[in-house]
């Protein structure tokens, strides 16, 4: 059975922004009940409110879905991404695809560079965990001797990664780029492990040519 709140969400998805009276008429319940459900949906981060002026008089408050609520509706992102990667792998050399994933990681690192600038390594690790969380990874870090260990408990690429394991290089490359450290992966969820574990050690060194 579809709940009243689900009906409100579906109505907002179909019609866009609506005020309480419009919702009450569309859903078939009283305005007071609609207000109660909207209050709960706002607290859950599913609905946002905004004031809109329509001619003279006081502005009215209209409600619309948040991006988080929209994501709850059926999507085909995974199927589309899977098909896209299949087509790419059929027509583009593997090394080119590898470079594309590497470039994606570098772009994320560049966009977040300000979060790491001038910070101690411990604070950089904290910023890294926060950044990974924004990307869909659930991570934490701890120090092991002179090295650092980063553990990811969630992988947003898990489903796609089963068919396209190349995508699994993104987070490792991202960690290496933002910290400018050597990163090794010792366990991976795609291999059946409970979590992904990375060891972060000595800074990356660059080879210099002898004159």
C-alpha positions as CSV (number, residue, x, y, z in Angstrom):
1,X,0.0,0.0,0.0
2,X,1.4,3.4,-1.0
3,X,1.7,5.8,2.0
4,X,0.4,9.4,2.0
5,X,4.0,10.7,2.1
6,X,4.9,8.6,-0.9
7,X,1.9,10.0,-2.7
8,X,3.0,13.5,-1.9
9,X,6.5,12.8,-3.2
10,X,5.2,11.3,-6.4
11,X,2.8,14.2,-6.9
12,X,5.7,16.7,-6.5
13,X,7.8,14.6,-8.9
14,X,5.1,14.8,-11.5
15,X,4.0,18.4,-11.2
16,X,7.0,20.2,-9.7
17,X,6.6,23.0,-7.1
18,X,3.2,23.1,-5.4
19,X,1.7,24.9,-2.4
20,X,-0.2,23.2,0.4
21,X,-3.6,23.8,-1.0
22,X,-2.6,22.4,-4.4
23,X,-1.1,19.4,-2.8
24,X,-4.1,18.8,-0.6
25,X,-6.4,18.9,-3.6
26,X,-4.1,16.6,-5.7
27,X,-3.6,14.0,-2.9
28,X,-7.1,14.2,-1.6
29,X,-6.5,15.0,2.1
30,X,-6.8,18.1,4.2
31,X,-4.3,21.0,4.1
32,X,-3.5,20.4,7.8
33,X,-2.5,16.8,7.1
34,X,-0.5,17.9,4.1
35,X,1.4,20.4,6.3
36,X,2.2,17.7,8.9
37,X,3.5,15.3,6.2
38,X,5.6,18.1,4.5
39,X,7.1,19.0,7.9
40,X,8.3,15.4,8.3
41,X,9.6,15.2,4.8
42,X,11.5,18.4,5.2
43,X,13.1,17.0,8.4
44,X,14.2,14.0,6.3
45,X,15.7,16.2,3.7
46,X,13.3,15.1,1.0
47,X,11.4,18.3,0.5
48,X,12.4,22.0,0.4
49,X,10.3,25.1,0.7
50,X,10.6,28.5,-1.0
51,X,8.5,31.7,-1.0
52,X,7.1,32.7,-4.4
53,X,5.3,36.0,-5.2
54,X,2.3,35.9,-7.4
55,X,1.0,39.4,-7.9
56,X,0.1,41.6,-4.9
57,X,-0.2,40.3,-1.3
58,X,1.9,38.0,0.8
59,X,4.2,35.5,-1.0
60,X,3.0,31.9,-0.9
61,X,5.2,29.0,0.1
62,X,5.7,26.3,-2.4
63,X,7.3,22.9,-1.9
64,X,9.5,20.8,-4.2
65,X,11.7,17.7,-4.1
66,X,15.3,17.9,-3.1
67,X,18.0,16.2,-5.3
68,X,18.2,13.5,-2.6
69,X,14.5,12.7,-3.0
70,X,14.7,12.7,-6.8
71,X,17.4,10.0,-6.5
72,X,14.9,7.8,-4.8
73,X,12.8,7.4,-7.9
74,X,13.7,4.7,-10.5
75,X,16.8,5.5,-12.5
76,X,18.9,3.6,-15.0
77,X,22.3,5.2,-14.3
78,X,24.0,1.8,-13.7
79,X,22.6,0.2,-16.9
80,X,23.6,3.3,-18.9
81,X,27.1,3.4,-17.4
82,X,27.5,-0.3,-18.0
83,X,26.5,0.1,-21.7
84,X,28.7,3.1,-22.1
85,X,31.8,1.3,-20.7
86,X,31.1,-1.7,-22.9
87,X,31.1,0.6,-26.0
88,X,34.2,2.4,-24.9
89,X,36.1,-0.9,-24.3
90,X,35.1,-2.2,-27.6
91,X,36.4,0.8,-29.5
92,X,39.1,2.4,-27.3
93,X,42.4,0.9,-26.3
94,X,42.7,-0.1,-22.7
95,X,45.5,2.3,-22.0
96,X,43.3,5.2,-23.2
97,X,40.5,4.2,-20.8
98,X,43.1,3.9,-18.0
99,X,44.3,7.4,-18.7
100,X,40.7,8.6,-18.7
101,X,40.1,7.2,-15.2
102,X,43.4,8.7,-14.0
103,X,42.3,12.1,-15.4
104,X,39.0,11.9,-13.6
105,X,40.9,11.2,-10.3
106,X,43.2,14.2,-11.0
107,X,40.3,16.5,-11.7
108,X,38.6,15.6,-8.4
109,X,42.0,16.2,-6.6
110,X,42.4,19.6,-8.3
111,X,38.9,20.6,-7.4
112,X,39.5,19.7,-3.7
113,X,43.1,21.0,-3.5
114,X,42.2,23.9,-1.2
115,X,41.1,21.4,1.5
116,X,44.6,20.1,1.8
117,X,46.8,23.1,1.2
118,X,49.1,23.9,4.2
119,X,47.8,21.2,6.4
120,X,49.7,18.6,8.4
121,X,49.5,15.0,7.2
122,X,47.1,14.1,10.0
123,X,44.7,16.9,9.0
124,X,45.1,16.0,5.4
125,X,43.9,12.4,6.2
126,X,40.9,13.9,7.9
127,X,40.1,16.0,4.9
128,X,40.6,13.0,2.7
129,X,38.1,11.0,4.6
130,X,35.6,13.9,4.3
131,X,36.2,14.2,0.6
132,X,35.9,10.5,0.0
133,X,32.6,10.6,1.9
134,X,31.3,13.3,-0.5
135,X,32.3,10.9,-3.4
136,X,30.3,8.1,-1.9
137,X,33.0,6.2,0.0
138,X,32.6,5.6,3.8
139,X,36.1,5.7,5.1
140,X,38.3,6.1,8.2
141,X,42.0,6.3,8.8
142,X,44.5,5.3,11.4
143,X,48.3,5.4,11.8
144,X,50.3,2.2,11.6
145,X,53.9,2.8,12.6
146,X,55.3,5.4,10.2
147,X,52.6,4.7,7.6
148,X,48.9,5.5,7.4
149,X,46.1,3.0,6.8
150,X,42.9,4.1,5.1
151,X,39.8,1.8,5.2
152,X,36.8,2.2,2.9
153,X,33.7,0.4,4.0
154,X,31.5,1.4,1.0
155,X,32.3,1.5,-2.7
156,X,30.0,3.6,-4.9
157,X,31.4,1.8,-7.9
158,X,30.7,-1.7,-6.5
159,X,28.0,-2.8,-9.0
160,X,29.7,-1.4,-12.1
161,X,33.1,-2.5,-10.8
162,X,32.1,-6.2,-10.9
163,X,31.9,-6.0,-14.7
164,X,34.5,-3.2,-15.2
165,X,37.2,-3.6,-12.6
166,X,39.2,-0.9,-14.3
167,X,37.0,1.7,-12.5
168,X,38.4,0.5,-9.2
169,X,41.6,2.4,-9.8
170,X,39.9,5.8,-9.4
171,X,39.9,6.0,-5.6
172,X,43.5,4.8,-5.3
173,X,44.7,7.3,-7.8
174,X,42.7,10.0,-6.1
175,X,44.2,9.3,-2.7
176,X,47.7,9.3,-4.2
177,X,47.0,12.6,-6.0
178,X,45.7,14.6,-3.1
179,X,48.3,13.4,-0.6
180,X,51.2,13.1,-3.0
181,X,52.1,9.8,-1.3
182,X,52.7,6.2,-2.3
183,X,49.5,4.2,-2.0
184,X,49.1,0.4,-2.1
185,X,45.8,-1.5,-1.8
186,X,45.9,-4.7,0.3
187,X,42.3,-5.7,0.2
188,X,39.4,-4.9,-2.1
189,X,35.6,-5.4,-1.9
190,X,35.5,-6.5,-5.5
191,X,37.7,-9.5,-4.5
192,X,35.2,-10.5,-1.8
193,X,36.9,-8.6,1.1
194,X,34.8,-6.9,3.7
195,X,36.4,-3.5,2.9
196,X,39.1,-1.8,0.8
197,X,42.3,-1.1,2.7
198,X,45.1,1.2,1.5
199,X,48.5,1.7,3.0
200,X,49.9,5.2,2.5
201,X,53.6,5.6,3.0
202,X,56.6,7.5,1.7
203,X,56.1,10.6,-0.5
204,X,56.2,9.9,-4.2
205,X,59.7,10.4,-5.7
206,X,60.4,11.6,-9.1
207,X,63.2,10.3,-11.2
208,X,65.8,12.8,-12.4
209,X,67.9,12.4,-15.4
210,X,71.7,12.4,-14.9
211,X,73.4,15.1,-16.8
